[in-house]
Amino acid sequence: MQVQRTAIPEVLILEPQVFGDARGFFFESFNQRRWQEQTSLATKFVQENHSRSVRNVLRGLHYQIQQPQGKLVRVIVGEVFDVAVDLRRSSPYFGKWVGIHLSAENKKQFWVPEGFGHGFVVLSEVAEFLYLTTDYYAPEHERSIIWNDPNLAIDWPITGKPLLSAKDQAAPGFNEAELYP
């Protein structure tokens, strides 16, 4: 596994070593010992989630204000553009974002630490998205920020109108959102 730091150093891109031949491929999608050695993070994952979405579905920007979740995300079918936004007021990267194309083909993973908002848009006909989390889902602590807030200026690579949940359509802007200290 190769680990690459992004413009926000806590946000990581991971590229697994893939073994492939005419029969197919194999790779370790997660190994606790390697994770700890290569990231220096003593992360404990407690939940795995799997979502399926169609083209132009945009999910996010989501986070939990209490019980914050770190997320190790990857795509197993299709392609998405995935985004992490620093929501920690005390951070020098507060309000900055990092985005990456994740696909079944490139097999990259994206580490979104606690204290970040997370979202993605589906670029293929369909995408299946897997993610490990560092804390359990707590709907009473879930928060959202509107995906197209001009203060964040996320450069979403979409054409047309995104498909949003009612919750995401009603999300507040960055300046109105409840954020981390």
N, C-alpha and C positions, 0 to 999 in steps of 0.2 A: 504494500500500500504506500502510495506517495501522498504526502500531505502538503498542501499549498496554502499559504496565508493569503488573505485578500486585502483590499484597501482598508478594511476594518479588521485588525489582526486577530481578534477572537473568532471571527467567522472563517471557517475552513472549507476547502475543497479537497475531497479525498478521491484518489484514483486507485482502484484495486488492481492487483496483478491478475490478469485474466489468462487462463490457460485454455487455448482453443485449437481445434483441428476440424477435419471434415465432419466429425460426429456432432460437434457443438462446442460448448465452452463450460468452464468451471471457474468460480472464484469465491473466495471467502467474502461475504458481504459484511461480516462483523466478527472481530476477534478481540475480546476484552484486553488481553495482554498486549497485543500490537497497538490497539487503540491508545492504551495508557502510555506505552513506550514512545509512540510517535507523536502524540498530541500533548503529553504531560498532563492530561486531564484524568482525574480519578472519577469518571462519570459512571453512574449506575442508571441503567435504563430499566423502567418499570412497566412500560406499556408499548405495544406495537399497534399501529393503525394502518388501514388499507382503504384508499378511496379510489373510485372510478369516476371519471368525468369526461364529457364530450368537448369538442372544439369550442373555444372561446369562453368556457367556464372559467371564471376568475374567483378564487377563494382567498379571502383575506381583506385586509391585513389583520391577523388574529394574534392574540396573546392572552395570558392569564395574569392579572394584576397581583393576585396572591397565588401561591403554588405555581410559580413560573415554570414553564417547561422549556428545557433545551430539546432540540429536535435534530435527529440525524435522518435526513430525508434522501430518497432515491426514487427513480421511476423504473418500473419493470415492463411497462407497455407504453409506447408512444413517446411524446416529448412535451415538456413544460418549460416555461421560464419561471424560475423560482427566485424569490426576493426575501432578504432579511433587512429589517430597519432597526437601527439602534434607538431604543426608547428610554435609555437611562440618562436622566438629566445630568448626572455627575460625569458622564463620559465625554471625552474630547470628540467623539464621533456622533454625539447626540443628533438625531434627525437625519443622519446619513444612511444610505442604503447600498447594498451589494446585490447584484443579480447574476444568475448563471443559467445556462441551458442545461437541463438534465434530461437524459433520454435513456431508453432501453438500450440503445446502440452504444452510447458513450460510457454507460455504467458508472458515471461519477456520482458521488454523494456530496451532500452539503450539510455542514454543521451550523445550525442556528442556535446560538447560546441563549440561556435564560436572560431576560431583559430585552429581548428583541421581538418585534412584530414579524409575522411571517405570512407570505401569500404566494400564490402561483396562478399562472394562466396556462390553459391547455392550448398547445400549438398544433397538435395532430388531431386526427378524427376522433380519437379516444386516447385517454391516458390513465394508467393505473399507477398510483403513488403510494409508497410505503414509508412510514416513518416511526422510528423509535423515540420515545419521550422519557425525560428524566423525572417527571412527576405525573400523577394521574390527572385525567381530565376532570375539571371542576367547573361545571357550567355556571355556577354562581359567581365565579371569578373571571369568566371569559369576557374579554373586551375586543373591540374592533376599531379600526380607523378606516375611513373611506379610502378606497384604492387609488383614486385619482386626485388626492389632495395636492394642490399646487405648491404648498410649502415643502413637500417631499420630492415632487417632480420626478417620480419614477418613470423611467422610459420603458413602458410596457410594449413589447413587440407584437401588437395586435392590430388587426384591421376590423372595422365594424364595431358594433356594440358588444361589450362583454355580457355574458350570462351570469347574473348575480343572485344570491339568495336574498330573501326579504331582509334578513339581519344585516347583510353586507350593504344593501342599498341604503339602509337607515343609519349606517355607522357615522359617528361624528368625525369632524376634521381633526387634524393633528393638534391644532391649538386648543381644541375643546376636549380632547381625550384625557382620560386618567392615565398617567404615565408613571414610570418608576422614579424613585429619588435619584 
